[in-house]
Every structure is written in C-alpha cells, then in structure tokens.
Amino acid sequence: MATDRNSLEALRNLILEADLILETTPPLPQNRTAACRENLRAAVAIEDDLLKHRRMNAAAVLGSKGGSTTAGKLGSEHYKRMAAARKTHAGGRARKHTE
C-alpha cells in the first residue's frame, strides 16, 4: 500500500514540475501553454483525490491481519473443522437441550 502512495506522490511531483516548466517558458502559439497548464492542474486535482481516498481506516488495517492471527493461534486444524461444519451445515452454536 505504501508503494502505491509513493507512486502517486511521485506522479504528482512530476506533474507539478511540468507545470512549472510551462510557466517559465515563452508562450506557445494558439494558447497551447494555457491549455496544457489547465490540463496539468486537473491532473493534480485528480491525483490529490486519489491520494485522499487511498487512506485506510484503522478497522480495515486491523481486519486485514485477522486470518493470519487466527491461524497462528489455532492452527490449520481449526480451518479444517470449520470447512467440515460448513459442508454439513453444522456451524453456529449448539442447540439448547431442555429437560
């Protein structure tokens, strides 16, 4: 996940540098410089939005390691019993026996 964020930030820096280069060069004919800079600003806005949505909340981070923690505590036998219970529809709590 961190690599994706670093890639997006690197892309943002490249876009901003291209905008700076266009800002300091003489204007191109047919208003091309302004059009290019406008497109680059739109690209930065899209990239900022992507960066904002890439953040994971704490619950998602904790939930992502749940299976590996359970496997470490209970072992592979736990998952075999769960699969067998699903095949016979025997999952869930045991029924109460009334006497």
Backbone hydrogen bonds in HBPLUS format (Angstrom, degrees):
<---DONOR---> <-ACCEPTOR-->    atom                        ^
c    i                          cat <-CA-CA->   ^        H-A-AA   ^      H-
h    n   atom  resd res      DA  || num        DHA   H-A  angle D-A-AA Bond
n    s   type  num  typ     dist DA aas  dist angle  dist       angle   num
A0005-ARG N   A0001-MET O   3.19 MM   4  6.55 159.4  2.24 149.9 155.0     1
A0006-ASN N   A0002-ALA O   2.89 MM   4  6.16 158.9  1.94 151.0 157.0     2
A0007-SER N   A0003-THR O   2.89 MM   4  6.09 153.0  1.96 147.1 154.6     3
A0008-LEU N   A0004-ASP O   2.95 MM   4  6.23 157.7  2.00 149.7 155.3     4
A0009-GLU N   A0005-ARG O   2.93 MM   4  6.19 157.6  1.99 149.7 155.9     5
A0010-ALA N   A0006-ASN O   2.91 MM   4  6.09 152.7  1.98 144.9 152.5     6
A0011-LEU N   A0007-SER O   2.91 MM   4  6.14 156.2  1.97 147.8 154.3     7
A0012-ARG N   A0008-LEU O   2.93 MM   4  6.16 154.8  2.00 144.9 151.8     8
A0013-ASN N   A0009-GLU O   2.99 MM   4  6.26 156.5  2.04 145.9 151.6     9
A0014-LEU N   A0010-ALA O   3.00 MM   4  6.30 153.1  2.07 147.3 154.5    10
A0015-ILE N   A0011-LEU O   2.97 MM   4  6.24 158.7  2.02 151.4 157.0    11
A0016-LEU N   A0012-ARG O   2.94 MM   4  6.19 162.8  1.97 152.5 157.1    12
A0017-GLU N   A0013-ASN O   2.94 MM   4  6.10 149.6  2.04 142.7 151.0    13
A0018-ALA N   A0014-LEU O   2.96 MM   4  6.22 155.1  2.03 147.6 153.9    14
A0019-ASP N   A0015-ILE O   2.99 MM   4  6.27 151.7  2.07 146.8 154.8    15
A0020-LEU N   A0016-LEU O   2.95 MM   4  6.22 151.2  2.04 142.3 150.1    16
A0021-ILE N   A0017-GLU O   2.94 MM   4  6.22 152.8  2.01 147.5 154.7    17
A0022-LEU N   A0018-ALA O   3.02 MM   4  6.29 160.0  2.06 147.6 152.4    18
A0023-GLU N   A0019-ASP O   2.91 MM   4  6.12 142.6  2.05 141.6 152.7    19
A0024-THR N   A0020-LEU O   3.14 MM   4  6.37 142.1  2.29 143.4 151.7    20
A0032-ARG N   A0029-PRO O   3.37 MM   3  6.17 154.0  2.44 119.1 123.3    21
A0035-ALA N   A0031-ASN O   3.31 MM   4  6.52 157.9  2.37 142.1 148.3    22
A0036-CYS N   A0032-ARG O   2.89 MM   4  6.06 159.5  1.93 150.9 156.1    23
A0037-ARG N   A0033-THR O   2.94 MM   4  6.17 162.7  1.97 152.5 157.3    24
A0038-GLU N   A0034-ALA O   2.93 MM   4  6.09 150.5  2.02 143.8 151.9    25
A0039-ASN N   A0035-ALA O   3.03 MM   4  6.28 157.1  2.08 146.2 151.9    26
A0040-LEU N   A0036-CYS O   2.93 MM   4  6.20 154.0  2.00 148.6 156.2    27
A0041-ARG N   A0037-ARG O   2.96 MM   4  6.17 152.1  2.04 144.4 151.4    28
A0042-ALA N   A0038-GLU O   3.04 MM   4  6.31 151.2  2.12 144.3 152.1    29
A0043-ALA N   A0039-ASN O   2.94 MM   4  6.21 150.6  2.03 144.6 152.9    30
A0044-VAL N   A0040-LEU O   2.97 MM   4  6.26 152.0  2.05 146.2 153.1    31
A0045-ALA N   A0041-ARG O   3.02 MM   4  6.26 153.8  2.09 143.4 150.4    32
A0046-ILE N   A0042-ALA O   2.98 MM   4  6.26 157.9  2.03 149.9 155.3    33
A0047-GLU N   A0043-ALA O   2.94 MM   4  6.10 159.8  1.98 146.6 152.6    34
A0048-ASP N   A0044-VAL O   2.84 MM   4  6.04 155.9  1.90 148.8 155.1    35
A0049-ASP N   A0045-ALA O   3.06 MM   4  6.28 153.8  2.13 142.9 149.7    36
A0050-LEU N   A0046-ILE O   2.95 MM   4  6.28 153.0  2.02 147.9 155.5    37
A0051-LEU N   A0047-GLU O   2.93 MM   4  6.22 157.7  1.98 150.4 156.2    38
A0052-LYS N   A0048-ASP O   2.98 MM   4  6.20 151.8  2.06 144.9 152.6    39
A0053-HIS N   A0049-ASP O   3.10 MM   4  6.36 151.9  2.18 147.1 153.6    40
A0054-ARG N   A0050-LEU O   3.08 MM   4  6.17 121.5  2.44 140.6 155.0    41
A0054-ARG N   A0051-LEU O   3.32 MM   3  5.17 145.8  2.44  94.4 104.0    42
A0061-VAL N   A0057-ASN O   3.24 MM   4  6.60 153.1  2.32 149.0 156.6    43
A0062-LEU N   A0058-ALA O   2.98 MM   4  6.23 165.8  2.00 155.5 158.8    44
A0063-GLY N   A0059-ALA O   2.88 MM   4  5.93 157.3  1.94 145.7 152.6    45
A0064-SER N   A0060-ALA O   3.11 MM   4  6.10 136.7  2.30 136.6 145.8    46
A0065-LYS N   A0062-LEU O   3.37 MM   3  5.86 154.3  2.44 108.8 115.0    47
A0066-GLY N   A0063-GLY O   3.31 MM   3  5.24 168.4  2.33 104.9 108.0    48
A0069-THR N   A0065-LYS O   3.19 MM   4  6.32 152.5  2.27 147.9 155.4    49
A0070-THR N   A0066-GLY O   3.06 MM   4  6.26 162.9  2.09 151.9 156.2    50
A0071-ALA N   A0067-GLY O   2.97 MM   4  6.12 159.7  2.01 146.0 151.9    51
A0072-GLY N   A0068-SER O   3.04 MM   4  6.17 147.8  2.15 137.3 145.5    52
A0073-LYS N   A0069-THR O   3.06 MM   4  6.34 150.2  2.15 146.7 154.4    53
A0074-LEU N   A0070-THR O   2.85 MM   4  5.89 176.0  1.85 163.8 164.4    54
A0075-GLY N   A0071-ALA O   2.93 MM   4  4.81 140.8  2.08 120.6 130.3    55
A0079-TYR N   A0076-SER O   3.12 MM   3  5.40 120.4  2.50 102.4 115.5    56
A0080-LYS N   A0076-SER O   3.18 MM   4  6.55 150.5  2.27 148.4 157.0    57
A0081-ARG N   A0077-GLU O   3.01 MM   4  6.31 158.2  2.05 153.0 157.7    58
A0082-MET N   A0078-HIS O   3.03 MM   4  6.31 154.3  2.10 144.9 152.4    59
A0083-ALA N   A0079-TYR O   2.98 MM   4  6.15 160.5  2.01 146.6 151.2    60
A0084-ALA N   A0080-LYS O   3.00 MM   4  6.23 156.7  2.06 146.4 152.9    61
A0085-ALA N   A0081-ARG O   2.96 MM   4  6.15 154.1  2.03 146.8 153.7    62
A0086-ARG N   A0082-MET O   3.01 MM   4  6.29 148.8  2.11 146.5 154.9    63
A0087-LYS N   A0083-ALA O   3.09 MM   4  6.34 151.1  2.17 145.5 152.8    64
A0088-THR N   A0084-ALA O   3.30 MM   4  6.57 143.2  2.44 142.9 151.1    65
A0090-ALA N   A0085-ALA O   2.66 MM   5  4.62 157.8  1.70 149.9 150.1    66
A0089-HIS N   A0086-ARG O   3.25 MM   3  4.85 160.8  2.29  96.8 102.0    67
